[in-house]
């Protein structure tokens, strides 16, 4: 009993002595462990309730991926350690290891050894101690181990997951974690740190309680190959994005044209192409344009390149949010960050709704009003047009989607059904093709093909 409490005290002391990696135990699950340790050492019966809650939180994480030979607690601690955004992980994105301040390196080495002590905590031993002390026989769940699984968590790019899994394996097999500073540095340098190392796609979150970028767990898996046609447009956007990712000159892009033609899908597909090279896509809704300054501050100075994706961009006469966007694109006294571009889609070429009254010859300064509206679109250096596909292109899209979805239907029958669907929808586009395939797939799954 005495030895167990001494080990628990050592673990708690190690947690409280962290400096660079001090925020690792701000994680909600690891906070619960901290409480378990404190109540256990204080001989408080509350430790039992806290322990059950902690184990339950670990089990909630059991489907999120891990290493098969590491228990859920150890796996989660490694996740939090590797994903932590701190002075060392941030500077590692920019600097070689031998260029980082020696005092910071020493602090990291100390923290890694402290985290190793926390990592070595034997949860089954702790549970056995509480069971014996509070006579919980028949109440405490029986585990031979608390191992997780090796399934890749949904929504995380395989590239990221594999790199992280390798680093976790190295730490798990290491007796001295301080010896792995070089491995940690290499990971941060290659994949990024914090939320920008963990995710490739983001949304701006501002619900009145929490404000900031939130990682997207399940980004749209769309591929450029899924978009039939528009070859020139796709080549142009890929070329511009490649220049951007490589730190060369690149332009903001406006994709405009008919609805459902694949404008948004083109932009969303870029994260799967350039994510491993450091591209991050941030979806910004129109009502969040007033927060553009805050969003820009979150990404400014990071090594990753960021595309602010604004879908279905247009403004009514009375709306003035476009002025904030204009300032980011070009025209503010403050230079836009070199790691940020704006890719927007719109059904309107000039983005701001126009009226014939804008050209009213009786209006004083009418030319100024008209030019003010035109200047919005002019701030996009590249403009790509997406027009409604002809029947041949539409059917080619349908056949491509049918093949990818494993739909084995006579080609003539498939075409007839697709054309009938387009007639019902009064639209012939990539979106219409996707909706048709989704409907057809569902019907065939129920053995009720349409007539």
Residue pairs with C-beta under 8 A, 6 or more apart in sequence:
1 129
1 133
4 125
4 126
4 129
5 40
5 41
7 121
7 122
7 125
8 37
8 40
8 41
8 121
8 126
9 41
10 117
11 37
11 117
11 118
11 121
12 34
12 37
12 38
12 41
14 114
14 115
14 117
14 118
15 25
15 34
15 37
15 114
15 118
17 114
18 24
18 25
18 111
18 114
18 115
19 107
19 110
19 111
20 86
20 87
20 88
20 104
20 107
20 108
20 111
21 81
21 84
21 86
21 108
21 111
21 112
21 115
22 111
23 84
23 85
23 86
24 30
24 77
24 80
24 81
24 84
24 115
25 31
25 33
25 34
25 80
27 76
27 80
28 57
29 54
29 57
29 58
29 61
29 76
30 76
30 77
30 80
32 50
32 53
32 54
32 57
33 54
33 73
33 121
35 50
35 54
36 47
36 50
36 51
36 54
36 126
39 46
39 47
39 50
40 47
40 51
40 126
40 129
40 130
45 134
47 130
48 130
48 134
48 136
51 126
51 127
51 130
55 123
55 127
55 141
55 146
58 72
58 73
58 76
58 146
59 72
61 72
61 75
61 76
61 148
62 72
62 148
62 149
63 149
63 151
63 153
64 153
65 148
65 149
65 150
65 151
65 152
65 153
65 156
65 161
66 72
66 75
66 76
66 79
66 148
66 149
66 150
66 168
67 75
67 148
67 150
67 165
67 168
67 169
67 172
68 147
68 148
68 149
68 150
69 147
69 172
70 78
70 147
70 148
70 168
70 172
71 123
71 145
71 146
71 147
71 148
72 146
72 147
72 148
73 121
73 123
73 146
74 119
74 172
75 148
75 168
77 115
77 118
77 119
78 119
78 168
78 171
78 172
79 164
79 168
81 115
81 171
82 164
82 167
82 168
82 184
82 187
83 193
83 194
83 195
83 197
83 198
84 193
84 194
85 193
85 194
85 195
86 193
87 104
88 100
88 104
88 105
88 107
88 108
88 184
88 185
88 188
89 184
89 188
89 193
89 194
89 197
90 193
90 194
91 100
91 104
92 100
92 184
92 185
92 188
92 189
92 193
93 188
93 189
93 192
93 193
93 302
93 303
94 303
97 105
97 181
97 182
97 185
100 185
105 181
108 178
108 181
108 184
109 178
109 181
110 178
112 177
112 178
112 180
112 181
112 184
113 176
113 177
113 178
115 177
116 176
116 177
119 177
123 146
124 143
124 145
124 146
127 140
127 143
130 136
130 140
131 137
131 139
131 140
152 158
152 161
153 161
154 217
154 218
155 216
155 217
155 218
155 219
156 198
156 199
156 217
157 200
157 272
157 275
157 276
159 191
159 275
159 276
160 191
160 197
160 198
160 200
163 187
163 190
163 191
164 187
164 191
167 183
167 184
167 187
170 180
170 183
171 177
171 180
171 183
174 180
187 197
188 197
191 197
192 278
192 302
192 303
192 304
195 202
195 213
195 215
196 280
196 299
196 302
196 304
198 215
199 215
199 216
199 280
200 219
200 271
200 275
200 279
200 280
200 281
201 215
201 216
201 219
201 268
201 271
201 280
201 281
201 282
201 283
202 213
202 214
202 215
202 216
202 280
202 281
202 282
202 283
203 213
203 214
203 216
203 282
203 283
204 212
204 213
204 214
204 282
204 283
204 284
204 285
204 288
204 291
204 295
205 211
205 212
205 213
205 214
206 288
206 291
211 291
211 294
212 298
213 282
213 295
213 298
213 299
216 283
219 268
219 271
219 272
219 281
220 265
220 268
221 272
222 265
222 268
222 269
222 272
223 269
223 272
224 234
224 238
224 266
224 269
224 273
226 265
226 269
226 400
226 401
226 404
227 234
227 262
227 265
227 266
227 269
227 430
228 389
228 393
228 396
228 397
228 400
228 430
229 389
229 393
229 396
229 397
230 261
230 262
230 266
230 386
233 255
233 266
233 384
233 385
233 386
234 266
236 382
236 384
237 253
237 255
237 266
237 267
237 270
237 343
237 382
237 384
238 270
238 273
240 250
240 251
240 253
240 382
241 250
241 270
241 273
241 274
241 279
241 307
242 274
243 249
243 250
244 250
244 279
244 305
244 307
244 341
245 274
245 277
245 278
245 279
245 305
250 341
251 341
251 380
251 381
251 382
252 329
252 341
252 342
252 343
252 344
252 379
252 380
252 381
252 382
253 341
253 342
253 343
253 344
253 380
253 381
253 382
253 383
253 384
254 313
254 343
254 344
254 345
254 346
254 351
254 377
254 380
254 382
254 383
254 384
255 263
255 266
255 267
255 343
255 344
255 345
255 346
255 383
255 384
255 386
256 263
256 345
256 346
256 347
256 348
256 349
256 383
256 384
256 385
256 386
257 263
257 347
257 385
257 386
257 387
257 388
258 347
258 386
258 387
258 388
258 429
259 347
259 427
259 429
259 431
260 427
260 429
260 430
260 431
260 432
261 386
261 387
261 388
261 389
261 429
261 430
261 431
262 386
262 429
262 430
262 431
263 345
263 386
264 309
264 311
264 312
264 345
265 430
267 281
267 307
267 309
267 343
267 345
268 281
268 309
270 279
270 281
270 307
270 343
271 279
271 280
271 281
273 279
274 305
278 303
278 304
278 305
279 304
279 305
279 306
279 307
280 299
280 304
280 305
280 306
280 307
281 306
281 307
281 309
282 295
282 299
282 306
282 307
282 308
282 309
283 309
283 310
283 311
284 292
284 295
284 308
284 309
284 310
285 310
285 311
286 310
286 312
286 313
286 321
287 321
288 295
289 310
289 321
289 322
289 324
289 325
290 321
290 324
292 308
292 324
292 325
292 327
292 328
293 324
295 308
296 328
296 336
296 337
296 340
299 306
299 337
299 339
299 340
300 337
300 339
300 340
301 337
301 339
302 339
303 339
304 339
305 339
305 340
305 341
306 339
306 340
306 341
307 340
307 341
307 342
307 343
308 328
308 340
308 341
308 342
308 343
309 343
309 344
310 325
310 342
310 343
310 344
310 345
311 344
311 345
312 345
312 346
312 347
313 344
313 345
313 346
313 351
314 346
314 347
314 348
314 351
314 352
314 353
315 321
315 322
315 351
315 352
315 353
315 376
316 353
317 352
317 353
317 355
322 351
322 352
322 376
325 342
325 376
326 375
326 376
326 379
327 334
328 336
328 340
328 342
329 336
329 342
329 379
329 380
330 336
330 379
331 379
342 380
344 380
349 377
349 383
350 373
350 374
350 376
350 377
351 373
351 376
351 377
352 373
352 376
354 370
354 373
357 363
358 366
358 369
358 370
358 373
359 366
359 370
360 366
363 369
377 383
388 427
388 428
388 429
389 397
389 428
389 429
389 430
390 428
391 419
391 428
394 418
394 422
394 428
394 429
394 432
394 433
395 415
395 418
395 419
397 430
397 433
398 414
398 415
398 418
398 433
398 436
398 437
399 411
399 414
399 415
401 433
401 434
401 437
402 409
402 414
402 437
402 440
405 437
405 441
407 414
407 437
407 440
407 441
407 444
409 417
409 440
409 444
409 449
417 436
417 440
417 450
418 433
418 436
421 432
421 435
421 436
421 439
422 428
422 432
422 436
425 432
425 435
439 450
440 449
440 450
443 449
443 450
